[in-house]
C-alpha cells in the first residue's frame, strides 16, 4: 500500500513525502527545544538525536514534510507507520509543528487529510501520545479519538516510553464528520 501519496493538501497544509533531501529544512523547525518539552524524547532538538528520529521517519516509508500551504515553508512532520493488515489498522504519529503553528488549524488540517486518506484503506487508526504530552492529548480529544489504554511503546533507536493509545475507526469518523 502507498502510505505516501503526493496529493494530500488543503487550504492550510501540504503534505509532501519525506525524503533525505528534506533533512536540513525539517531540522531547522525541529531544532527548537520548546517543541519537544512534552514529547517522550525531550532531546530531539539536538542534532544526533534528531538524526535518529529522521532516519526512523525515512525507514517508515510513510512520513511527510508538512508545508504551510500558503508560504510553502516547512512547519513540521507526521507519518503513517506500523500498518497491520491482520487488524486492518495503521498508526498516525510522530507529529510535531513549529511553535508559531500551535493553536492554529495546522494540526487539525493535517490529521483530517491523513485520517481521510487512511480510512479509505483501513478501518482503524491508532495514535500513540506521550504520557506527558498534554497538548497532543487534548488535540486527540478534539479530533474525537477515543483513549484506549496506557502502553509502553518502542521508539526507533530509543528506549520504550509510556504512551496513551487513542483510536478512530471508520464508523466513528463518519459520525464525527456529520
C-alpha positions as CSV (number, residue, x, y, z in Angstrom):
1,X,0.0,0.0,0.0
2,X,1.2,3.5,-0.7
3,X,1.3,5.4,2.5
4,X,3.0,8.5,1.0
5,X,0.6,9.9,-1.6
6,X,1.7,13.0,-3.4
7,X,-1.7,14.8,-3.3
8,X,-2.6,15.5,0.4
9,X,-3.3,19.2,0.6
10,X,-5.9,21.6,1.8
11,X,-6.1,25.4,2.4
12,X,-3.7,25.2,5.4
13,X,-1.1,22.4,4.8
14,X,0.6,20.4,2.0
15,X,2.0,17.0,2.9
16,X,5.0,16.1,0.9
17,X,6.5,12.6,1.1
18,X,9.6,13.0,3.3
19,X,13.0,12.4,1.6
20,X,16.5,12.6,2.7
21,X,16.7,16.0,0.9
22,X,14.4,17.5,3.4
23,X,16.7,16.9,6.4
24,X,18.0,20.5,6.7
25,X,14.6,22.1,6.2
26,X,13.0,19.9,8.8
27,X,15.8,20.2,11.3
28,X,15.5,23.9,11.1
29,X,12.0,23.5,12.5
30,X,12.9,20.7,14.9
31,X,15.9,22.5,16.5
32,X,13.6,24.5,18.9
33,X,13.9,22.8,22.3
34,X,10.5,24.0,23.4
35,X,8.8,21.9,20.7
36,X,10.0,18.8,22.5
37,X,9.4,19.7,26.1
38,X,6.3,17.5,26.4
39,X,7.3,14.8,23.9
40,X,8.6,11.4,25.1
41,X,12.2,12.3,23.9
42,X,12.9,15.9,25.1
43,X,16.2,16.0,23.3
44,X,15.1,15.7,19.7
45,X,16.2,19.3,19.1
46,X,19.8,18.0,19.4
47,X,21.3,17.1,16.0
48,X,22.4,13.5,16.8
49,X,19.0,12.7,18.4
50,X,17.1,14.3,15.5
51,X,19.2,12.3,13.0
52,X,17.9,9.1,14.6
53,X,14.3,10.4,14.6
54,X,14.7,11.4,10.9
55,X,16.2,8.0,10.0
56,X,13.2,6.3,11.5
57,X,10.9,8.6,9.6
58,X,12.6,7.7,6.3
59,X,12.5,4.0,7.1
60,X,8.8,4.1,7.9
61,X,8.1,4.9,4.2
62,X,5.0,6.8,5.4
63,X,6.5,10.1,6.7
64,X,5.6,13.6,5.4
65,X,7.2,17.0,5.5
66,X,4.4,19.4,6.4
67,X,4.4,22.7,4.5
68,X,2.3,25.8,5.1
69,X,0.0,25.7,2.0
70,X,0.4,29.4,1.5
71,X,4.1,30.1,2.2
72,X,5.4,26.6,1.3
73,X,7.7,26.8,4.3
74,X,8.3,23.7,6.3
75,X,6.3,23.7,9.6
76,X,6.6,20.1,10.8
77,X,6.3,16.4,10.1
78,X,3.9,13.5,10.7
79,X,3.8,9.9,9.5
80,X,1.9,6.8,8.8
81,X,3.6,3.8,10.4
82,X,3.1,0.2,11.6
83,X,0.5,-0.9,9.1
84,X,-1.2,-4.1,10.3
85,X,-3.1,-5.9,7.6
86,X,-4.4,-8.6,10.0
87,X,-6.0,-5.9,12.2
88,X,-6.9,-3.6,9.3
89,X,-5.1,-0.7,11.0
90,X,-2.4,1.9,10.7
91,X,-0.8,4.3,13.1
92,X,-0.5,8.1,12.6
93,X,2.1,9.7,14.8
94,X,5.5,11.3,15.4
95,X,3.9,14.6,14.6
96,X,5.4,17.9,15.5
97,X,5.0,21.5,14.4
98,X,6.9,24.8,14.7
99,X,5.7,26.7,17.7
100,X,4.2,29.5,15.6
101,X,1.7,26.9,14.3
102,X,0.4,25.8,17.7
103,X,-3.2,26.7,18.5
104,X,-3.9,27.2,14.8
105,X,-5.6,24.9,12.2
106,X,-2.5,23.2,11.0
107,X,-2.7,20.0,13.2
108,X,-6.4,19.5,12.6
109,X,-6.0,20.1,8.9
110,X,-3.1,17.6,8.7
111,X,-4.8,15.0,10.8
112,X,-8.0,15.3,8.7
113,X,-6.1,14.7,5.5
114,X,-4.3,11.8,6.9
115,X,-7.3,10.2,8.6
116,X,-9.5,10.6,5.4
117,X,-6.7,9.0,3.3
118,X,-6.1,6.1,5.7
119,X,-9.7,5.3,6.3
120,X,-10.0,4.6,2.5
121,X,-7.6,1.8,3.1
122,X,-8.1,0.5,6.7
123,X,-10.9,0.5,9.2
124,X,-9.0,1.6,12.3
125,X,-6.3,4.3,13.0
126,X,-4.3,4.3,16.2
127,X,-2.4,7.2,17.7
128,X,0.2,6.9,20.5
129,X,0.8,10.1,22.5
130,X,3.4,10.5,25.2
131,X,2.0,10.4,28.7
132,X,3.4,13.9,29.4
133,X,2.3,15.4,26.1
134,X,-0.8,17.2,27.3
135,X,-1.1,19.4,24.1
136,X,-1.3,16.3,21.9
137,X,-3.7,14.5,24.2
138,X,-6.0,17.5,24.0
139,X,-5.6,17.5,20.2
140,X,-6.6,13.8,20.1
141,X,-9.7,14.6,22.1
142,X,-10.7,17.5,19.8
143,X,-10.4,15.1,16.8
144,X,-12.8,12.7,18.6
145,X,-10.3,10.0,19.2
146,X,-11.0,7.6,22.0
147,X,-8.4,6.8,24.6
148,X,-8.0,3.0,24.8
149,X,-5.1,2.4,27.2
150,X,-1.7,3.2,28.5
151,X,1.2,1.3,27.0
152,X,5.0,1.2,26.8
153,X,5.9,1.9,23.2
154,X,9.2,1.2,21.4
155,X,10.8,4.1,19.6
156,X,13.2,3.7,16.8
157,X,16.7,3.7,18.3
158,X,15.4,4.9,21.7
159,X,14.1,3.3,24.9
160,X,10.4,2.4,25.3
161,X,8.3,5.2,26.7
162,X,4.9,5.4,28.3
163,X,2.2,6.4,25.8
164,X,-1.6,6.7,25.7
165,X,-3.2,4.8,22.9
166,X,-6.1,6.5,21.0
167,X,-8.2,5.2,18.3
168,X,-10.5,6.4,15.5
169,X,-12.5,3.9,13.5
170,X,-14.1,4.5,10.1
171,X,-17.6,4.4,11.6
172,X,-16.5,6.8,14.5
173,X,-15.0,9.2,11.9
174,X,-18.1,9.2,9.7
175,X,-20.2,10.1,12.8
176,X,-17.7,12.8,13.9
177,X,-17.7,14.4,10.4
178,X,-21.5,14.7,10.3
